[in-house]
Amino acid sequence: MTSKSYTVPRSQIRREHIVLSSRFISTLAPAFSMEEARTFMTRIKHEFADASHNVSVYIIGGGNTVTEYFSDDGEPAGTAGKPALAVLRGSGLGDAVLVITRYFGGTLLGTGGLVKAYTESAKLVVNAAERGKRVPVNIATLAIPYNFLERIRLLTTRCQGEVLAEDFAADIVMTLQFPKDNFEEFQSALKELSAGKLQAEVIETKETIVAV
C-alpha cells in the first residue's frame, strides 16, 4: 500500500478522562519512524514523571505494512496497552504514537474496569484528532514582476499549491509548495501565462501532512 492509503494525525493532541478518581491523560501525535515514536514516548514520560503509569502504543506505517508496539507500563498484562493499540488499529490511523498517562485515584478499577478506562481514553483522543495524509511535495522559488502577483497567487491555488513566503524587492520572490503530482501543471500554466519567461525552481522535495 502507498502512503496515501491511510491517514495520520495532523499534530499532537491531548484529552483527559476521569474514572473513579483516576485521571487518564491521552496524548496522540504523528510519528514516522520507531525512533520518532520512542522520542515522543520518552518526552511524555518525562513530562508526567510522577504519574502511576505511562502506557505507550504506536503504529508506524499503514495498510499492510506496519510496525506495532504496546506496553502496559506496570498495569496488569493485557489491561492497558493492548486495548489502546486495538483502538488505534481500528481507527485507520498510521504513523501514530499514543501515550495514556494514569494518575491513580485510590480506587482499584479491576481488570475489566482498566480495559474499559484505557479503551475509552484512547477513543477520546483518536476521535478528536484532525487527520491528514502524507503527500510528497515540491518547495519552489519564483521571481516575478509586481504586476504578476495576483495572477500567480490564483494559479498557485488552482494547482492545489500554497504560498509559503513573499519577499518584496526589485522583483517579488515567492516561495511556493505544491503536491509533487501538481507541480508540472503549475509550470506549464506559468509558462503559458508569462509567454515562456517565468519558471519556478525546485529547492526541496519532501513529505508533508495535508488535511483530508
VOMI-519101 format. One record per residue (C-alpha): residue number from 0; residue in one letter; x, y, z. Coordinates in nm, 3 decimals, decimal comma. Example, Ala and Ser with C-alpha at 12.3 -4.5 7.8 and 13.67 -1.06 7.14 Angstrom:
REM VOMI-519101
<r><nr>0</nr><rest>a</rest><X>1,230</X><Y>-0,450</Y><Z>0,780</Z></r>
<r><nr>1</nr><rest>s</rest><X>1,367</X><Y>-0,106</Y><Z>0,714</Z></r>
This chain:
REM VOMI-519101
<r><nr>0</nr><rest>m</rest><X>0,000</X><Y>0,000</Y><Z>0,000</Z></r>
<r><nr>1</nr><rest>t</rest><X>0,112</X><Y>0,357</Y><Z>-0,064</Z></r>
<r><nr>2</nr><rest>s</rest><X>0,136</X><Y>0,625</Y><Z>0,200</Z></r>
<r><nr>3</nr><rest>k</rest><X>-0,179</X><Y>0,783</Y><Z>0,058</Z></r>
<r><nr>4</nr><rest>s</rest><X>-0,397</X><Y>0,487</Y><Z>0,160</Z></r>
<r><nr>5</nr><rest>y</rest><X>-0,412</X><Y>0,570</Y><Z>0,531</Z></r>
<r><nr>6</nr><rest>t</rest><X>-0,449</X><Y>0,880</Y><Z>0,745</Z></r>
<r><nr>7</nr><rest>v</rest><X>-0,212</X><Y>1,018</Y><Z>1,010</Z></r>
<r><nr>8</nr><rest>p</rest><X>-0,267</X><Y>1,263</Y><Z>1,296</Z></r>
<r><nr>9</nr><rest>r</rest><X>-0,200</X><Y>1,617</Y><Z>1,172</Z></r>
<r><nr>10</nr><rest>s</rest><X>-0,049</X><Y>1,731</Y><Z>1,501</Z></r>
<r><nr>11</nr><rest>q</rest><X>-0,019</X><Y>1,646</Y><Z>1,868</Z></r>
<r><nr>12</nr><rest>i</rest><X>-0,349</X><Y>1,639</Y><Z>2,056</Z></r>
<r><nr>13</nr><rest>r</rest><X>-0,435</X><Y>1,571</Y><Z>2,422</Z></r>
<r><nr>14</nr><rest>r</rest><X>-0,754</X><Y>1,472</Y><Z>2,604</Z></r>
<r><nr>15</nr><rest>e</rest><X>-0,832</X><Y>1,394</Y><Z>2,970</Z></r>
<r><nr>16</nr><rest>h</rest><X>-1,071</X><Y>1,142</Y><Z>3,123</Z></r>
<r><nr>17</nr><rest>i</rest><X>-1,159</X><Y>1,077</Y><Z>3,491</Z></r>
<r><nr>18</nr><rest>v</rest><X>-1,266</X><Y>0,728</Y><Z>3,604</Z></r>
<r><nr>19</nr><rest>l</rest><X>-1,338</X><Y>0,673</Y><Z>3,977</Z></r>
<r><nr>20</nr><rest>s</rest><X>-1,088</X><Y>0,944</Y><Z>4,075</Z></r>
<r><nr>21</nr><rest>s</rest><X>-0,813</X><Y>0,805</Y><Z>3,847</Z></r>
<r><nr>22</nr><rest>r</rest><X>-0,701</X><Y>1,065</Y><Z>3,594</Z></r>
<r><nr>23</nr><rest>f</rest><X>-0,621</X><Y>0,946</Y><Z>3,243</Z></r>
<r><nr>24</nr><rest>i</rest><X>-0,434</X><Y>1,185</Y><Z>3,009</Z></r>
<r><nr>25</nr><rest>s</rest><X>-0,413</X><Y>1,068</Y><Z>2,647</Z></r>
<r><nr>26</nr><rest>t</rest><X>-0,156</X><Y>1,230</Y><Z>2,416</Z></r>
<r><nr>27</nr><rest>l</rest><X>-0,155</X><Y>1,137</Y><Z>2,046</Z></r>
<r><nr>28</nr><rest>a</rest><X>0,095</X><Y>1,256</Y><Z>1,782</Z></r>
<r><nr>29</nr><rest>p</rest><X>0,229</X><Y>1,171</Y><Z>1,435</Z></r>
<r><nr>30</nr><rest>a</rest><X>0,548</X><Y>0,961</Y><Z>1,422</Z></r>
<r><nr>31</nr><rest>f</rest><X>0,713</X><Y>0,845</Y><Z>1,100</Z></r>
<r><nr>32</nr><rest>s</rest><X>0,971</X><Y>0,608</Y><Z>1,249</Z></r>
<r><nr>33</nr><rest>m</rest><X>1,022</X><Y>0,395</Y><Z>1,558</Z></r>
<r><nr>34</nr><rest>e</rest><X>1,288</X><Y>0,644</Y><Z>1,668</Z></r>
<r><nr>35</nr><rest>e</rest><X>1,039</X><Y>0,933</Y><Z>1,648</Z></r>
<r><nr>36</nr><rest>a</rest><X>0,782</X><Y>0,731</Y><Z>1,840</Z></r>
<r><nr>37</nr><rest>r</rest><X>1,030</X><Y>0,639</Y><Z>2,115</Z></r>
<r><nr>38</nr><rest>t</rest><X>1,150</X><Y>1,000</Y><Z>2,144</Z></r>
<r><nr>39</nr><rest>f</rest><X>0,789</X><Y>1,113</Y><Z>2,188</Z></r>
<r><nr>40</nr><rest>m</rest><X>0,720</X><Y>0,841</Y><Z>2,446</Z></r>
<r><nr>41</nr><rest>t</rest><X>1,029</X><Y>0,943</Y><Z>2,645</Z></r>
<r><nr>42</nr><rest>r</rest><X>0,926</X><Y>1,310</Y><Z>2,634</Z></r>
<r><nr>43</nr><rest>i</rest><X>0,576</X><Y>1,235</Y><Z>2,768</Z></r>
<r><nr>44</nr><rest>k</rest><X>0,717</X><Y>1,010</Y><Z>3,041</Z></r>
<r><nr>45</nr><rest>h</rest><X>0,946</X><Y>1,294</Y><Z>3,150</Z></r>
<r><nr>46</nr><rest>e</rest><X>0,656</X><Y>1,541</Y><Z>3,141</Z></r>
<r><nr>47</nr><rest>f</rest><X>0,449</X><Y>1,312</Y><Z>3,365</Z></r>
<r><nr>48</nr><rest>a</rest><X>0,734</X><Y>1,157</Y><Z>3,563</Z></r>
<r><nr>49</nr><rest>d</rest><X>0,522</X><Y>1,146</Y><Z>3,880</Z></r>
<r><nr>50</nr><rest>a</rest><X>0,235</X><Y>0,951</Y><Z>3,717</Z></r>
<r><nr>51</nr><rest>s</rest><X>0,140</X><Y>0,598</Y><Z>3,824</Z></r>
<r><nr>52</nr><rest>h</rest><X>0,170</X><Y>0,468</Y><Z>3,465</Z></r>
<r><nr>53</nr><rest>n</rest><X>0,257</X><Y>0,592</Y><Z>3,114</Z></r>
<r><nr>54</nr><rest>v</rest><X>0,107</X><Y>0,333</Y><Z>2,880</Z></r>
<r><nr>55</nr><rest>s</rest><X>0,254</X><Y>0,360</Y><Z>2,528</Z></r>
<r><nr>56</nr><rest>v</rest><X>0,144</X><Y>0,228</Y><Z>2,189</Z></r>
<r><nr>57</nr><rest>y</rest><X>0,237</X><Y>0,308</Y><Z>1,831</Z></r>
<r><nr>58</nr><rest>i</rest><X>0,170</X><Y>0,206</Y><Z>1,472</Z></r>
<r><nr>59</nr><rest>i</rest><X>0,441</X><Y>0,302</Y><Z>1,224</Z></r>
<r><nr>60</nr><rest>g</rest><X>0,344</X><Y>0,269</Y><Z>0,859</Z></r>
<r><nr>61</nr><rest>g</rest><X>-0,009</X><Y>0,186</Y><Z>0,749</Z></r>
<r><nr>62</nr><rest>g</rest><X>-0,222</X><Y>-0,051</Y><Z>0,545</Z></r>
<r><nr>63</nr><rest>n</rest><X>-0,048</X><Y>-0,387</Y><Z>0,507</Z></r>
<r><nr>64</nr><rest>t</rest><X>0,298</X><Y>-0,266</Y><Z>0,610</Z></r>
<r><nr>65</nr><rest>v</rest><X>0,303</X><Y>-0,174</Y><Z>0,977</Z></r>
<r><nr>66</nr><rest>t</rest><X>0,520</X><Y>-0,200</Y><Z>1,286</Z></r>
<r><nr>67</nr><rest>e</rest><X>0,316</X><Y>-0,213</Y><Z>1,606</Z></r>
<r><nr>68</nr><rest>y</rest><X>0,416</X><Y>-0,179</Y><Z>1,970</Z></r>
<r><nr>69</nr><rest>f</rest><X>0,243</X><Y>-0,164</Y><Z>2,308</Z></r>
<r><nr>70</nr><rest>s</rest><X>0,349</X><Y>-0,151</Y><Z>2,672</Z></r>
<r><nr>71</nr><rest>d</rest><X>0,133</X><Y>-0,189</Y><Z>2,984</Z></r>
<r><nr>72</nr><rest>d</rest><X>0,393</X><Y>0,000</Y><Z>3,192</Z></r>
<r><nr>73</nr><rest>g</rest><X>0,317</X><Y>-0,191</Y><Z>3,509</Z></r>
<r><nr>74</nr><rest>e</rest><X>-0,060</X><Y>-0,226</Y><Z>3,468</Z></r>
<r><nr>75</nr><rest>p</rest><X>-0,189</X><Y>-0,588</Y><Z>3,476</Z></r>
<r><nr>76</nr><rest>a</rest><X>-0,099</X><Y>-0,766</Y><Z>3,149</Z></r>
<r><nr>77</nr><rest>g</rest><X>-0,349</X><Y>-0,706</Y><Z>2,870</Z></r>
<r><nr>78</nr><rest>t</rest><X>-0,547</X><Y>-0,434</Y><Z>3,051</Z></r>
<r><nr>79</nr><rest>a</rest><X>-0,385</X><Y>-0,118</Y><Z>2,910</Z></r>
<r><nr>80</nr><rest>g</rest><X>-0,152</X><Y>-0,128</Y><Z>2,610</Z></r>
<r><nr>81</nr><rest>k</rest><X>-0,339</X><Y>-0,399</Y><Z>2,422</Z></r>
<r><nr>82</nr><rest>p</rest><X>-0,684</X><Y>-0,232</Y><Z>2,431</Z></r>
<r><nr>83</nr><rest>a</rest><X>-0,528</X><Y>0,107</Y><Z>2,346</Z></r>
<r><nr>84</nr><rest>l</rest><X>-0,349</X><Y>-0,046</Y><Z>2,047</Z></r>
<r><nr>85</nr><rest>a</rest><X>-0,675</X><Y>-0,211</Y><Z>1,937</Z></r>
<r><nr>86</nr><rest>v</rest><X>-0,842</X><Y>0,132</Y><Z>1,929</Z></r>
<r><nr>87</nr><rest>l</rest><X>-0,553</X><Y>0,283</Y><Z>1,734</Z></r>
<r><nr>88</nr><rest>r</rest><X>-0,552</X><Y>-0,010</Y><Z>1,490</Z></r>
<r><nr>89</nr><rest>g</rest><X>-0,928</X><Y>0,017</Y><Z>1,436</Z></r>
<r><nr>90</nr><rest>s</rest><X>-0,913</X><Y>0,393</Y><Z>1,376</Z></r>
<r><nr>91</nr><rest>g</rest><X>-0,745</X><Y>0,368</Y><Z>1,035</Z></r>
<r><nr>92</nr><rest>l</rest><X>-0,459</X><Y>0,587</Y><Z>1,155</Z></r>
<r><nr>93</nr><rest>g</rest><X>-0,099</X><Y>0,502</Y><Z>1,078</Z></r>
<r><nr>94</nr><rest>d</rest><X>0,230</X><Y>0,672</Y><Z>1,169</Z></r>
<r><nr>95</nr><rest>a</rest><X>0,080</X><Y>0,746</Y><Z>1,510</Z></r>
<r><nr>96</nr><rest>v</rest><X>0,204</X><Y>0,723</Y><Z>1,869</Z></r>
<r><nr>97</nr><rest>l</rest><X>-0,018</X><Y>0,735</Y><Z>2,175</Z></r>
<r><nr>98</nr><rest>v</rest><X>0,073</X><Y>0,763</Y><Z>2,544</Z></r>
<r><nr>99</nr><rest>i</rest><X>-0,201</X><Y>0,728</Y><Z>2,806</Z></r>
<r><nr>100</nr><rest>t</rest><X>-0,084</X><Y>0,864</Y><Z>3,140</Z></r>
<r><nr>101</nr><rest>r</rest><X>-0,264</X><Y>0,749</Y><Z>3,454</Z></r>
<r><nr>102</nr><rest>y</rest><X>-0,266</X><Y>0,913</Y><Z>3,795</Z></r>
<r><nr>103</nr><rest>f</rest><X>-0,410</X><Y>0,655</Y><Z>4,038</Z></r>
<r><nr>104</nr><rest>g</rest><X>-0,702</X><Y>0,797</Y><Z>4,229</Z></r>
<r><nr>105</nr><rest>g</rest><X>-0,709</X><Y>0,550</Y><Z>4,517</Z></r>
<r><nr>106</nr><rest>t</rest><X>-0,985</X><Y>0,320</Y><Z>4,391</Z></r>
<r><nr>107</nr><rest>l</rest><X>-0,893</X><Y>-0,008</Y><Z>4,221</Z></r>
<r><nr>108</nr><rest>l</rest><X>-1,069</X><Y>-0,043</Y><Z>3,888</Z></r>
<r><nr>109</nr><rest>g</rest><X>-1,022</X><Y>-0,418</Y><Z>3,840</Z></r>
<r><nr>110</nr><rest>t</rest><X>-0,909</X><Y>-0,574</Y><Z>3,513</Z></r>
<r><nr>111</nr><rest>g</rest><X>-1,241</X><Y>-0,512</Y><Z>3,335</Z></r>
<r><nr>112</nr><rest>g</rest><X>-1,250</X><Y>-0,154</Y><Z>3,460</Z></r>
<r><nr>113</nr><rest>l</rest><X>-0,894</X><Y>-0,092</Y><Z>3,343</Z></r>
<r><nr>114</nr><rest>v</rest><X>-0,965</X><Y>-0,228</Y><Z>2,993</Z></r>
<r><nr>115</nr><rest>k</rest><X>-1,274</X><Y>-0,005</Y><Z>2,970</Z></r>
<r><nr>116</nr><rest>a</rest><X>-1,089</X><Y>0,302</Y><Z>3,100</Z></r>
<r><nr>117</nr><rest>y</rest><X>-0,792</X><Y>0,266</Y><Z>2,864</Z></r>
<r><nr>118</nr><rest>t</rest><X>-1,022</X><Y>0,188</Y><Z>2,569</Z></r>
<r><nr>119</nr><rest>e</rest><X>-1,234</X><Y>0,496</Y><Z>2,639</Z></r>
<r><nr>120</nr><rest>s</rest><X>-0,925</X><Y>0,714</Y><Z>2,688</Z></r>
<r><nr>121</nr><rest>a</rest><X>-0,778</X><Y>0,601</Y><Z>2,355</Z></r>
<r><nr>122</nr><rest>k</rest><X>-1,108</X><Y>0,656</Y><Z>2,172</Z></r>
<r><nr>123</nr><rest>l</rest><X>-1,146</X><Y>1,004</Y><Z>2,320</Z></r>
<r><nr>124</nr><rest>v</rest><X>-0,820</X><Y>1,132</Y><Z>2,173</Z></r>
<r><nr>125</nr><rest>v</rest><X>-0,832</X><Y>0,933</Y><Z>1,848</Z></r>
<r><nr>126</nr><rest>n</rest><X>-1,184</X><Y>1,056</Y><Z>1,767</Z></r>
<r><nr>127</nr><rest>a</rest><X>-1,083</X><Y>1,417</Y><Z>1,834</Z></r>
<r><nr>128</nr><rest>a</rest><X>-0,769</X><Y>1,409</Y><Z>1,618</Z></r>
<r><nr>129</nr><rest>e</rest><X>-0,754</X><Y>1,604</Y><Z>1,294</Z></r>
<r><nr>130</nr><rest>r</rest><X>-0,646</X><Y>1,372</Y><Z>1,016</Z></r>
<r><nr>131</nr><rest>g</rest><X>-0,415</X><Y>1,422</Y><Z>0,724</Z></r>
<r><nr>132</nr><rest>k</rest><X>-0,234</X><Y>1,224</Y><Z>0,459</Z></r>
<r><nr>133</nr><rest>r</rest><X>0,134</X><Y>1,209</Y><Z>0,380</Z></r>
<r><nr>134</nr><rest>v</rest><X>0,193</X><Y>1,370</Y><Z>0,042</Z></r>
<r><nr>135</nr><rest>p</rest><X>0,524</X><Y>1,428</Y><Z>-0,141</Z></r>
<r><nr>136</nr><rest>v</rest><X>0,563</X><Y>1,799</Y><Z>-0,213</Z></r>
<r><nr>137</nr><rest>n</rest><X>0,796</X><Y>2,027</Y><Z>-0,406</Z></r>
<r><nr>138</nr><rest>i</rest><X>0,912</X><Y>2,352</Y><Z>-0,246</Z></r>
<r><nr>139</nr><rest>a</rest><X>0,996</X><Y>2,602</Y><Z>-0,520</Z></r>
<r><nr>140</nr><rest>t</rest><X>1,105</X><Y>2,963</Y><Z>-0,558</Z></r>
<r><nr>141</nr><rest>l</rest><X>0,988</X><Y>3,200</Y><Z>-0,827</Z></r>
<r><nr>142</nr><rest>a</rest><X>1,092</X><Y>3,561</Y><Z>-0,903</Z></r>
<r><nr>143</nr><rest>i</rest><X>0,814</X><Y>3,763</Y><Z>-1,067</Z></r>
<r><nr>144</nr><rest>p</rest><X>0,738</X><Y>4,125</Y><Z>-1,166</Z></r>
<r><nr>145</nr><rest>y</rest><X>0,489</X><Y>4,300</Y><Z>-0,935</Z></r>
<r><nr>146</nr><rest>n</rest><X>0,212</X><Y>4,301</Y><Z>-1,194</Z></r>
<r><nr>147</nr><rest>f</rest><X>0,207</X><Y>3,917</Y><Z>-1,196</Z></r>
<r><nr>148</nr><rest>l</rest><X>0,147</X><Y>3,874</Y><Z>-0,821</Z></r>
<r><nr>149</nr><rest>e</rest><X>-0,232</X><Y>3,827</Y><Z>-0,809</Z></r>
<r><nr>150</nr><rest>r</rest><X>-0,233</X><Y>3,601</Y><Z>-1,116</Z></r>
<r><nr>151</nr><rest>i</rest><X>0,040</X><Y>3,379</Y><Z>-0,968</Z></r>
<r><nr>152</nr><rest>r</rest><X>-0,145</X><Y>3,358</Y><Z>-0,636</Z></r>
<r><nr>153</nr><rest>l</rest><X>-0,460</X><Y>3,245</Y><Z>-0,817</Z></r>
<r><nr>154</nr><rest>l</rest><X>-0,265</X><Y>2,999</Y><Z>-1,029</Z></r>
<r><nr>155</nr><rest>t</rest><X>-0,100</X><Y>2,853</Y><Z>-0,720</Z></r>
<r><nr>156</nr><rest>t</rest><X>-0,439</X><Y>2,795</Y><Z>-0,555</Z></r>
<r><nr>157</nr><rest>r</rest><X>-0,577</X><Y>2,642</Y><Z>-0,875</Z></r>
<r><nr>158</nr><rest>c</rest><X>-0,294</X><Y>2,385</Y><Z>-0,876</Z></r>
<r><nr>159</nr><rest>q</rest><X>-0,354</X><Y>2,295</Y><Z>-0,506</Z></r>
<r><nr>160</nr><rest>g</rest><X>-0,041</X><Y>2,488</Y><Z>-0,410</Z></r>
<r><nr>161</nr><rest>e</rest><X>0,036</X><Y>2,711</Y><Z>-0,114</Z></r>
<r><nr>162</nr><rest>v</rest><X>0,227</X><Y>3,037</Y><Z>-0,086</Z></r>
<r><nr>163</nr><rest>l</rest><X>0,481</X><Y>2,993</Y><Z>0,194</Z></r>
<r><nr>164</nr><rest>a</rest><X>0,652</X><Y>3,334</Y><Z>0,164</Z></r>
<r><nr>165</nr><rest>e</rest><X>0,667</X><Y>3,650</Y><Z>-0,046</Z></r>
<r><nr>166</nr><rest>d</rest><X>0,976</X><Y>3,874</Y><Z>-0,037</Z></r>
<r><nr>167</nr><rest>f</rest><X>0,928</X><Y>4,217</Y><Z>-0,193</Z></r>
<r><nr>168</nr><rest>a</rest><X>1,238</X><Y>4,375</Y><Z>-0,353</Z></r>
<r><nr>169</nr><rest>a</rest><X>1,309</X><Y>4,477</Y><Z>-0,713</Z></r>
<r><nr>170</nr><rest>d</rest><X>1,104</X><Y>4,170</Y><Z>-0,803</Z></r>
<r><nr>171</nr><rest>i</rest><X>0,883</X><Y>3,960</Y><Z>-0,578</Z></r>
<r><nr>172</nr><rest>v</rest><X>1,045</X><Y>3,630</Y><Z>-0,479</Z></r>
<r><nr>173</nr><rest>m</rest><X>0,775</X><Y>3,377</Y><Z>-0,393</Z></r>
<r><nr>174</nr><rest>t</rest><X>0,832</X><Y>3,051</Y><Z>-0,206</Z></r>
<r><nr>175</nr><rest>l</rest><X>0,567</X><Y>2,802</Y><Z>-0,309</Z></r>
<r><nr>176</nr><rest>q</rest><X>0,469</X><Y>2,449</Y><Z>-0,211</Z></r>
<r><nr>177</nr><rest>f</rest><X>0,288</X><Y>2,204</Y><Z>-0,439</Z></r>
<r><nr>178</nr><rest>p</rest><X>0,189</X><Y>1,840</Y><Z>-0,421</Z></r>
<r><nr>179</nr><rest>k</rest><X>0,451</X><Y>1,676</Y><Z>-0,642</Z></r>
<r><nr>180</nr><rest>d</rest><X>0,180</X><Y>1,550</Y><Z>-0,880</Z></r>
<r><nr>181</nr><rest>n</rest><X>0,057</X><Y>1,907</Y><Z>-0,940</Z></r>
<r><nr>182</nr><rest>f</rest><X>0,388</X><Y>2,080</Y><Z>-0,998</Z></r>
<r><nr>183</nr><rest>e</rest><X>0,418</X><Y>2,018</Y><Z>-1,372</Z></r>
<r><nr>184</nr><rest>e</rest><X>0,065</X><Y>2,152</Y><Z>-1,421</Z></r>
<r><nr>185</nr><rest>f</rest><X>0,172</X><Y>2,474</Y><Z>-1,247</Z></r>
<r><nr>186</nr><rest>q</rest><X>0,491</X><Y>2,503</Y><Z>-1,453</Z></r>
<r><nr>187</nr><rest>s</rest><X>0,300</X><Y>2,459</Y><Z>-1,779</Z></r>
<r><nr>188</nr><rest>a</rest><X>0,037</X><Y>2,716</Y><Z>-1,684</Z></r>
<r><nr>189</nr><rest>l</rest><X>0,309</X><Y>2,955</Y><Z>-1,565</Z></r>
<r><nr>190</nr><rest>k</rest><X>0,493</X><Y>2,924</Y><Z>-1,895</Z></r>
<r><nr>191</nr><rest>e</rest><X>0,172</X><Y>2,997</Y><Z>-2,086</Z></r>
<r><nr>192</nr><rest>l</rest><X>0,084</X><Y>3,293</Y><Z>-1,860</Z></r>
<r><nr>193</nr><rest>s</rest><X>0,427</X><Y>3,457</Y><Z>-1,897</Z></r>
<r><nr>194</nr><rest>a</rest><X>0,493</X><Y>3,369</Y><Z>-2,264</Z></r>
<r><nr>195</nr><rest>g</rest><X>0,774</X><Y>3,139</Y><Z>-2,152</Z></r>
<r><nr>196</nr><rest>k</rest><X>0,957</X><Y>3,399</Y><Z>-1,939</Z></r>
<r><nr>197</nr><rest>l</rest><X>0,885</X><Y>3,259</Y><Z>-1,591</Z></r>
<r><nr>198</nr><rest>q</rest><X>0,982</X><Y>2,925</Y><Z>-1,442</Z></r>
<r><nr>199</nr><rest>a</rest><X>0,978</X><Y>2,805</Y><Z>-1,081</Z></r>
<r><nr>200</nr><rest>e</rest><X>1,289</X><Y>2,636</Y><Z>-0,941</Z></r>
<r><nr>201</nr><rest>v</rest><X>1,251</X><Y>2,338</Y><Z>-0,707</Z></r>
<r><nr>202</nr><rest>i</rest><X>1,468</X><Y>2,383</Y><Z>-0,397</Z></r>
<r><nr>203</nr><rest>e</rest><X>1,342</X><Y>2,089</Y><Z>-0,188</Z></r>
<r><nr>204</nr><rest>t</rest><X>1,131</X><Y>1,776</Y><Z>-0,219</Z></r>
<r><nr>205</nr><rest>k</rest><X>0,988</X><Y>1,624</Y><Z>0,098</Z></r>
<r><nr>206</nr><rest>e</rest><X>0,680</X><Y>1,466</Y><Z>0,251</Z></r>
<r><nr>207</nr><rest>t</rest><X>0,429</X><Y>1,672</Y><Z>0,447</Z></r>
<r><nr>208</nr><rest>i</rest><X>0,089</X><Y>1,613</Y><Z>0,605</Z></r>
<r><nr>209</nr><rest>v</rest><X>-0,207</X><Y>1,771</Y><Z>0,430</Z></r>
<r><nr>210</nr><rest>a</rest><X>-0,565</X><Y>1,783</Y><Z>0,561</Z></r>
<r><nr>211</nr><rest>v</rest><X>-0,823</X><Y>1,532</Y><Z>0,438</Z></r>
